[in-house]
Amino acid sequence: MGRVAQRVADQRLLRLIRAFLNAGVMEDGLVSPTPEGTPARRPLSPLLSNLVLDELDRELSVAATVRALCGRLQHLRSAVNGRGSG
């Protein structure tokens, strides 16, 4: 919930998400608790997935930027050392 709370400011929505996570699942008419996570194909799954995937997307974007900068730095070093490609 900590990660969700970092992205969601609305306390009512946070309470609703917590209620969904604590609700458990009904199987054959009996409610069973879910010790962690959220069952697949439930209304909350896409929301939580998107929050996590947004974080992953940002991390991958940062990693790609770092790789690109390192490549440029290597090219610059080669040019400074007289081993440029052009």
Buried (B, 14 or more C-beta within 10 A) or exposed (E): EEEBEEEBEEEEEBEEBEEBBEBEEEEEEEEEEEEEEBEEEBEBBEBBEEBEEEEEEEEEEEEEEEEEEEEEEEEEEEEEEEEEEE
